[in-house]
Amino acid sequence: MRIASWNVNSIGARLPKLLDWLGAAEPDVLCVQELKSAADAFPIDEVGELGYEVAAHGTGRWNGVAVLSKVGIDEVRRGLLDEPGYQADGAMFETQEPRAIGATCGGVRVWSVYVPNGREVGHPHYAYKLRWLDALRATAAEELAAARPFAVLGDFNIAPTNADVWDITAFADSTHVTEDERKALAALAETGLTEVYPRALKYDVPFTYWDYRQLRFPNNQGMRIDLVYGNEQFSTAVTDSYVDREARKGKGTSDHAPVVVDLDLP
């Protein structure tokens, strides 16, 4: 089975690139993040022509996640256990953002997650990010009670180590690399998950994200923030994992590259 994850940075803008990649890479399951689309506007017919069923969770122009599968979609769950909301500037109430969706595909339980960015240390969105990660940890712990392959895949907006950013000195006092964010990531792993570390198709570090500005991609000034965490049944079945850097090339691409995981499951 081939399972992948990709922050497409707008399903509408990236649909031709997505369809081309699905046809070339042929994943059995794809976890998608940052749809920037309502669930009922997802291009179900277009991906359906390639054999994919879709479970989507989105409400409008921001956020949004989905699971695409050629091997069936069951037990769909939208939102985390006790998921926190965020009160945006000027809003009267908190709202729950569409950032997580779980589904069972071909006997494998997957969650597609789009962790809040955090914006800047000390910002209310940063505190929201940490609360959201705690809800993800609780959800993973609940899922691990079932005896089946299980993985959380997506854009975590956290670089696990200093080596996972192109220049740690460029991130002084920034989000994505703080101690509290990394502690939250470690707490997720402590539930019984192991990170599936991908190989790089080029260069030493398998970066997954490169800013559009300042020629970050051609200069390989990236970050490794799109991650895969699996339980023992999932992780021990992995035969290969890589970042498809080629998908980041060219015009009209997402600023993220897909992470691909191949498994040999009984």
N, C-alpha and C positions, 0 to 999 in steps of 0.2 A: 504494500500500500504506500502511496505517496501522499503526504500531507504537507501543505504549505501555508504560509502566512504572508500577507502583503497589505501595508497601508497604502491605499491607492490615491489618497489625497483628492477625492471627488470621483465618485463612480461615473458621473455624467461626463466629466472632462476626460477621464481616462478609459472609457469603455473600449475604444478601438485597440488601445494598448493591452487592456485586460484580455480581450477576446483573442488577440494574436498570441499572447503568452499562454493562455489556457490551451490553445491548439498545439503549441510547441512543447510545453512542459508536461501537459496531460496529468495534472495532479488528480488524485481521486477525491481529495477534500481540500478546499481552500478557505482559510479564515481571512476575512477582509475587514479592514478598519478605515475609518474616516470617510464614510460614504458621502457625507454632506448631502444627504437625500432622505426623504421620507421613505419608510418601508414600502408603501404602496406605489412608489415611483421607481423602485428598483427594476432594472431591465431584465426581468425574469424570462421573457421570450427569447431574447438574444443569447443569454447563457444557456437557456434550455435547449437551443438548437445544437449545443455542444454536449448535451447529455446531463446537464447539472440541474438538480433541484436546489431551491434557495430557501433559507430561513433568514429573514432580515429584521433588524431592530434599528429604526431611525425615525426621527420626527421632523426633520427639516434641513436647513442649510448647514448645520454644524454637527460634528460627531457622527455617530452611526456605525454599526457593525453588522456583519453577516457571515453565514456559513454556506458555502457552495459544496455540493456533494454529488458524486456519481454512484455512490454506494448506499443511498438512502439517508433520510433525515428523520430521526425519531426523538422523542423526549426533549423537545425544544423548550428552553427556559430563557426568558428575557429579563436581565437584571440580576444583580447579586443578592445574596442573603443580607438583609438589613442594609441595603445599599444607601449611602448618604446622598443628599441632594446638595445643590450649590445655588446660592443666592447671588445672582449676577448684580453688577452695579446698577442701581436704579430700580431693581425688581422688588416687589412687595413680599414675595414668597420664594422659598427654595423650590427648585425643580430637579427631578431625577433625569439625568442625561443618558441617552442611549449609548452606553459604552461597553456593554458585555452581553454576550449571547452564548448559551451552551446548547449542544446538540450531540446526539449519538449517531455516528455514521459508520456503517459496516462493523459494528461492535466496538468501535473506539469512541470514547467520550472526549469531546473537545470543547474548549471555551475560546472564543475569539474576543480579545479584550483591547480596549483603547484607553490606556491609563491617562488621567488628566495631566496636562503639561506642568502645572504648578506656577507658571508665569515667572515669578521671582520669589526669592526667599523672604518670608514675612508677609507675603500677599495672602489674602483669604483663600485664593485658589491653591496655594501651596499646602495650607492646612487641610483643605478639601482633598487634595491628592493623597495625603497620608491617611486620612479617614477612609478614602476609597480603597486604598491598598489593604487596609485592615479588613474591610468587607470582602475583598478578593481572597485574602488568606482564610477567612472563615468559610467562604464558599468552597475553596479547594479542600479544606479539611473535611467538610461534609461530603464532597464528591469522593474522597479517598476511601470512604467506608465501603464503597462498592468494589467488588473484585473484578476489575476490567481495566484495559489500557485507558489511560486518562492523561490529557495534556492541556496546558494553558498556553496559548500562542497569541502573539500580538505585539503592538507597539506599547512598550512599557514606559517610554519616556524617562528611562534611567539607564545610565551606562554602569554596568556592574563594577568595573575597576577603572583606575586611571588610564590603563592601557587601551581602554575601549573608546577613547576620544583622541583626536588627532594631535592635540596639544593641551595638556591639562592646565597649563598656565593661562590659556585663553578662557578658562571657565571659572576663574576666581570669583567666589561669592555668587555663582550661578546655580540654578536648579539643574537637575539631571545627574549631578555628581556629589550631592551632599551626603553627609553621614546618615541623616535620618531617612532619606530615600533608600539608601543602600541597606540600612537596617530593616526597612520594610520588605525589601526584596529578599533578604536573608530569612526573614520570618516566614515568607511564603515557601521558600525551599525547605524550611524546617518542618513543614507539615508532612513531608515525605516525598518531595519532588526533587528532581535533579535537572540541572540545565543541560540541554542538548546543544553543545557548542558546535557551530558550523565551521566548515573549512572555507577559506577564501579562494576564489577563483583567480584572484590577482592580488598582489601585495601580501603583507604579512598578517594584518588584522582584518577579519571579515566585517568591515563596517557595513551598516545597513541603511544609513541615512547620510545625505550630503545636502547642505543648504543650497538653494538655487543661486544665491548671491556669491560674488567674489571668487568665481571659478572654483568653488569648493570641490566639485566632483572631479574635474580633470586633474586637480592637484591632490586628489585623494585626502582631502581634509574632512573626514567624516566622523561619525559616531556609531557605535554598536548599541542600539536601543530597541531593536526588534528581536524578541527573545522567545525561546521555547522551553517550557518546563514540563517534564513528564514524570509519571510515577514509575515504579520499577518495571511493571509489565510493558510500559511504553518504551522506556529508555533502553532496556536490554534488547529490545527488538530492532533498534536503529542500526541500519547497515551503512547509511551515508547521510550527511547533512551539509548543505552549502548555501551560501548567499549568491543568488543569481544576479551578479553585478551588471551583466549585459542588459538586463531589463531597465536599468537606470539610464542607459545611454539614449541620446537623440533628443529631439524636440517633443514637447507634449508629454513628457514622462512624469511619473510621481517623483517626489524627492526621496522616496524610500525604494529599496530593492526587496524582492521576495526572499524569504527564507524557506528552503525546501528540506524536508525530512523524508527519507525512505526507510520503510520498516519491513521486516520479514516476520509476519505474525502467523501463529499457528491457525 
